[in-house]
């Protein structure tokens, strides 16, 4: 299925961190990717994310605005806005 891409806006990119804001229309996706750094995600809006994972598995996660989670480098997935409203989050990669 062809989905609209999320919009990624780099806010900071230096020798220590990369901070990117992601904005998704309903149904938009990041596309498959592998994280090259440990990272922290903080939703700006409520986010209902469909996470497609290797091996054909998927799961839906809902996070409130202002929550946060961290994941290690090497995570592979595709993130899709499974909600009915625009969703946004900020990702901080720790270099």
N, C-alpha and C positions, 0 to 999 in steps of 0.2 A: 504494500500500500504506500502510495506517495503522499507524504505529509508536508505541510508548510514548515520551513525551518524556523527555529527560535532565533531571536535577535540577541547576539552576544556583543556587549559593549565593554571594552577594557577600560577600567577606571585607574588602575595602578599596575605597573609592570617594571619591577626593579630587580636587583640582585637577590632580594630576600623573599618577595611575595609577588603573586599576580592576583589581582582582584578583578573579577568580571561580573557584570550584571547580566542576567539572562531574563528576557521577556518572551513569553509564549502566548500566542492567541490560543483559544481552545483547539485542541487537536494538534498543535505544533510540537515539534520534536527537536532534540539536540542532534540527532543522528548518532550512530554507533561510535563510541570512542573508548579509549583506555586512558585512565588518569596516570600521568607521569610523575605526580607529586602527591603527598598527603594533602588533604583539603578539608575545608569547613564550609558548609552551606548554611546560610541564614535566609529564610523566606522574608520577602518584603510584603507579600500578600499571602493570604491563605493559599496553599498549594496542594492540589490533588494530583499526584504524579503517578503515572503508570511507568514502572521501571521494567524494561525488557532486558533480560539477562542471558548470558551464554547458555547454550543447551536448550533454548526454546522456552525457558521459564519466564514468568513475569509476576509482578506483584504491584499492588496499588498502595501508596502511602499518602496520608493526608497530614500536613503540618500547618500549624498556626503561624501567622505573621510574627516574627521576632524569635521563634524557636531556632535551634541550631543543632546540627549533627556533624560529626567528622568521620572521614573514611580514609583508609590507607591508599598509598599509591598502588597501581595495578588493577583497580576496580574497572571493570568493563561493563558498559550498559548503554542503553538508549533511553533518554528521559522524555516523556510525552505528557503534555497537559491533558489530563483526563477529566478536568472540570469543565464547567460551562462559562467561566469567566476568564479574563486574562490573568495569568499568574506570573510572578516575578520573584527571583531570588538572587542573592549575591553569593558568589563562590570565591573563597580565598584559598589559593594554592600556596603551600609552604615549600619554598625552594630549598 
